[in-house]
Amino acid sequence: MLDTYMTGKVKRISPEAPVPVMNVEKVESRPGGAGNVCLGLISLGGIVTAMGRIGDDLDGEILKNALESESVNTSGLIVQKGYKTPVKKRLIASSQQILRVDMERVETLPEVYEKLFVHKFSSLLEDMQIVAISDYAKGFLSRTLLEEIIKEAHKKKIPVIVDPKGQDFSKYKGAYLIKPNLLEAYAAAKAADAEPLDKVAQILLSKSEADKLVITRSEAGITLFEKDGKRSDFPVHSKEVKDVTGAGDTVLAMLSASIANGLEITPAVQLANIAAGIAIERIGCARISLSELAKRLLEYDSENKIFEESHIFALQQALQGQSYTVLGVDTTSGLSLSLIHTIRELSKDQGRTLILYLKDMNPDPQMVNLLSSLQEVDFIVLKKESLQKLCESIHPDEVFIIENGKVIELLNAGILLSK
């Protein structure tokens, strides 16, 4: 579906009716629904093929072009004659959504298109690591089509993750993981509000025969249930809740990216929970990048400032778009007042990250811990190979070295690495 955002300001009430008059300043359209999941996966570094239905109309063309402009493979899209591409128009004034207008109709996919889709799906599965089903109950994902999708994925041992809709989860039988929100879970289990969540989960796991059930619970976070009855709760991580629009899509994208890359289910859900926490701090359907995720993870683990080759990738992601300074230090002479003074002087630029590069082959662990305890030091990089990898992807703005008690500015990191 296509999401259109009309943003502007409200300064008066209409004389025609007691409703606000919004002066539109900007109109923006972007992929919504399953398209939003595609964009989320692209932001996380995935290679994505979109499959689904659009209409032979201008909105469908805009949607297809928008996906292609983001490097999404659209060869799996089916254009249905006479069908209207669903459009959701949101009116936003002063960062608050005041109205949403849905232009859509629920229409079953004709059998001829159903067969075409199954054929396309089977042919595109060869290089896939995961299949993410985002069900919006618009008539496209029939029981027959879902059965065929899951069956074809099973043949190639590809896990299927489902963001469900409706009260009949048996249509997702055989999926690896199903991800309803709290209201959807209780409705599908036909359970009263007073029923324990554990009982609801066991009903849904039994109905769907899924291996895992992930229930998103808004401000209560996310809960993971497994076939053996194990339950894991993940509290919400968010600085300020502004808009929950698209948070479920963010969870689906993060789970898909994590599981496709071989992560176990627990860290996959932890990452999805953190990504959702970032998403709800923004207006509209937010896209969470690996860089943003890395920055948030480092905030939660602020004591972990020390990086070497095995996890330098996390620091590379966290520094995307940031300015940083590198200071090369030989720690064999200990922590002097001169070194502390230099660190404090270089850290005065609040907009720039300070990274210490320890030139010693085997620095004293106590010295490393002492340096990491300094508030002015943002990160410490050990080993030449680690710094080289970091500087190749993101060039530092300034490079310094301390030699014979003097601070010397170098032209580039290559000179530091050669010393």
N, C-alpha and C positions, 0 to 999 in steps of 0.2 A: 504494500500500500504506500501511498505518497503522503508524507506529512508536510503541511504548509504552515508556516509561522508568520503571522501578521503582527508586527510589534509597533507600538506607538504610545501615545499619551491620552489620558482622559482628563479633560478640564471642565466639562459641563454635563448636565443631564439633558436629554432630548426633550424638546417641547411637545413632541408627538406622543411620547409614552415615558413612564418613569424608568428609563434605562440610560446607562452612560453612553456618551458619544465618544468614540475613540478616533483620534486623528492618526491614520496609519503612516508610519515613517519608513518602514522596511517590510518587504515580503520576501520570504526565503522558503524554498522547497527542498526537501531531502528525503531519501528512502526511509520508510517507516515499517513497522511490523517486522517481518522476517528480514527485510532490507536493513533495518537497524542492527540486527544481529550480525549481518554480513559486515557492516561498517565496523562494528565492535571487534570482530575477528581480524579484520585488516589492520586496525590500530594496534592489535596485539602481535602483529607480525605473521598472521596466517595467510595462506593461499586459499582463496575462497571461490567456490562455484555456487551461484544462486540458482535455485530451482523453484518454480512456482508458476502462477498464472497472472498475466496482465491483460488489459483490454487493448483492442486496436484503436486507441484514442490518444489524444495529445498527452494526457496525464501518464499513460503507460509508456509513451516514448520518453517523456521527461524522466520518469523513474528508471528506465533502462539506461539512458544516457548518464544519469547521476551515478548509478552503480559502476558503469564502465569507466567513468572518470576517476573512480577510486580503485581501479585495477581489479574489480570483481568480474569474474568470468560469468557472462550472462547466457551462455549457450544452452543452459538448462531451462530458460524461461519459455513458456508457451503463451502465444498470443491467441486469445479466443475471440473470434468474430462476434460482435454484438454485446460483448461483456464490457462493463464499465469498471475501470481501475478504481479501487477504493481510495478515497481521499479524506484525510482528516485535517480540517483547518482549525488552527488554534489562534485565538486573539489574546495577545499579551500586552498589558499596560503596566508600566513601572515595575517590571520583573514579576508581575503576577498574572497568571492565566485567568481571564475573566469569562471566556466562553470557548467551547469547542463545537464545531459543526462537522458532522459526519455525512459524507456523500458516498453511499455504498448500498449494495443489495446482496443478500445471501443467495447464491446460485450454485446448484450442484454442477460439478464438472461432467460434461457429456462423455459418454463411453468412448467415443473416438479419440478425444483428447486424453482420457485416462490411459488408454493403451499407448498413445504416443509418449506420454510422460514416463510410464514404466520402462519403455524401450530406451528413452534418453537417460533415465536414472541408471539403469544397468550398465550402459556404455560409458558413463562418466565415473563409475565407482573405482576404476582400476587403481588410481593413485591416491585414494582418499584414506585418511586415518580416522575420520569420525563423520557421522551423519547427525546433524542437529535439526530436529523437527520443531518448528515454531507454529503451533496451531492457534489460529485466530477465529476458528469456527465460521469461516466465510463460504463454506460449501465445497472447498477444493479438496481438503483431506478427508475423503470418504473412508469408511471402514475397509473397503476393498483395497483402496490405494495405500493405506497405512500398512495393511498386511503384506502387500507386495514390496513396499519399501523396506520394511523390517526383514522380510524373508531374503531379499537380494543382499542386504547388508550382512546378514548372518552367513550367507554363502561365502563371503569374502572375509569373514571374521572381523567385521568393522563394527565397533560399538555404536549404538543409537541412543541419543539423548533427546528427551521430549519435554517441551514446555507445553503442557496440556490445556485443553479447554473442554468444557462440558462435564457431565456427571458420569459418563461411562468410560472409565479408564481401561476396561477390558479390550478396547480397540487398539491399545498400545502394547498388547501382549508381546512379550519377547524383547522389549526395550531394555537396555542396560540401566538407564537412569530416567526417572520421571521427576519433574520439578514444578509442582503446583505452588500457588501461594496458600496462605492459611484458609481463606474463605473457600477457595476451589477444593482444597483437601477435605474440609468438612462436608461440603456439598456432594462431592463424589462418593464419600463414605456414607452418605445419608445419615450423618451423626448429629446429635444435638450439641449445642455449644458447650454443655456441661461435660461432655464425654472427654476423657483424657486423650491428649494428642498421641500417646503411644498406641492406644487402641485404634484410633483413626489411621495411623500409619500402617499397622498390621493388616487392616482391612484393604487398604489401597495396594500394598505389596502383594497380597493374596490375589486381588482382582486382576492386577496388571502383570503379575509374575515377573516384575522388574527386579534387578539385583539391588538397586539403591533407590531410595526416595529422599529427595531434598525439598524441604518445605521452607519457603521464604516467609518470614513472620513480621515484616515491617520493622517497627522499632525494637522488636524482641530479637532481631537477627535472623540467623538461618539454623535449621536443625536437620541433621543427617540421620536417616534410619537405614539399617541394613537388614538383610534377610534373616540373620541370626538373632535379631532383636536388639542389637547394639544401637545405642542412641548417642549422638554427639551434638552438643549445642555450641553455637558460635555467636557471641554477642555482637551487636551492631557497632561499627566503628565509623562515626561520622561527626564532623565538627559542627555542622549546622544543616538541618533538613530544610531544603528549599522546594524541591519538586521530586516526587517519586516516579514521574513519567519515565518509562523505559528502563527502570532499575532491573526488572525481570529479564529484559533483553541483555543487560550487562552481565547478569549472573549466568545466563545461558552461554554467552560468548566466552566468558572466563572459564567456565567449566569445560566447554568444548576444547578450548585452546590447551588447557592443562592436561586433560585426559588424552588428547591427541598426541601430546608430547611425552606421554608415559608417566605422568605424575600419579601417585596413589590418590585415592579418593579424599582422604582427610586434608592434605595440603591443597588439593584442588578446590575444596569447599572453602577453606580458609582464604584463599586468594579471591574466590568469587565474592565472599562476604566483604572483603576489604575494597574490592573494585566497586561493589554496589554502594558502599559507604561514601566513596568519592563521587559517584554518579548523582546521588540524591542531594549533594551540596550545590548542584547547578540547576538552572532552568532548562526544561526540555529534555530530549533524549541525548544524554551525554555519551561521548566516546572516550573510553579510558585507554591510555597508551601504556606501553611497558615502562616508559620513563616516569609517568605519574605514579604507577604502581610501585616502582623501585623507590621513588622519593618517599612515598607513604610508609613503605616497609622500613626504610631507614629511620623515619621519625619514630616508629614504634620500637625500634631496636637501636636507640640513640647511642648506646654504649658500644655498639659494634662499629668502630671507625676504621678497623684494620683490614686491608684488602691485599690479597695476593692472587696469583693467576687463576686459581680454581673458581673464584667468584668475582673477578674484576668486571665481568659482564654487567653485574648489578650496578656497579659504580658508573660504568659507561652510560647505562640507561638513565640513572639518576641525574647525571650532569648534562643531559641533552638540553641545549638552549641556554646553558648557564656559562658565566664567566668564571674562570678559576686560575689561581696562582699556584705554581709548584716551587717548593723550597727543598733543595737537596741538602741533606744533613748527614754528617758522619757522627755516629753516636758513641764511638769508642772513647771519646774524651769526656763523656758524661753530659749532664744537664747543667749548663753554665748560665749565669745571669745574662750574659751576652746573647745566648740562644733564645732565652725567654723574651728578652727585649725585642729581638728581631721578629719573632713570631707575633708579638703584640703589635708591632708597627705594621707588618704585612696584613694583619687581620682587621685593620681599621676601616678598610673599604668594605662596608656592610653588604654591598651587592655582589661581592666576589668570594668564592669558596677557596679556602686555603688547604692545600694538600702537601703534607710532608712526604718526601721520598727518602727512605733510609738507605743510604748507599752501602752500608755494611753487608757483607755476605751472610753473616749470621748474627743479627743484632741481639743484644741482651733482652730477653723477654720482659724483665722488670723495667728496663729503660723504655721499651715500646709501650708498656702499660702506663708508665708515668707520662709520656708524651700524649697518649690518647686521652688522658684525664684532663688535659688543658682545654678549657672552654674555647680558646681561640683556634684550636686545631679542628678542622672539620673532618678530614680523613687522613689516614696514613697508608701509603703504598709500599709494600715490601717487594723486593726483587726487581731487577732491571727489565725483565720480560713483561712484567705486569704494567710498569709505567709506559713502556714502549707501546703496548697494545692500547692503553688508554689514550695516549697522545696521538696515535695514528688515526683514531676515530674522532676525537675531539681535541683540537689544538688548544693548549693553555694560552692565556693572554699574557702572562708574565712568567719568566723562569729565573730563579735565583739559586745561588750556591754559596755556602759558607766555606771559605778556605783561609786558613791561617788567621782565623778570628775575624775576617772581613766578609761582608756581604757583597757578592758580585752578581750583577744582572747579566744574564746570558741572552743571546739572540734567539735561541730556540731550544726545545727539549733535546734535540739531537746532540747538542754540545754537552749537555748534562749527562746524557746516557753514555757518551764516549769517555767520560772521566772515570 
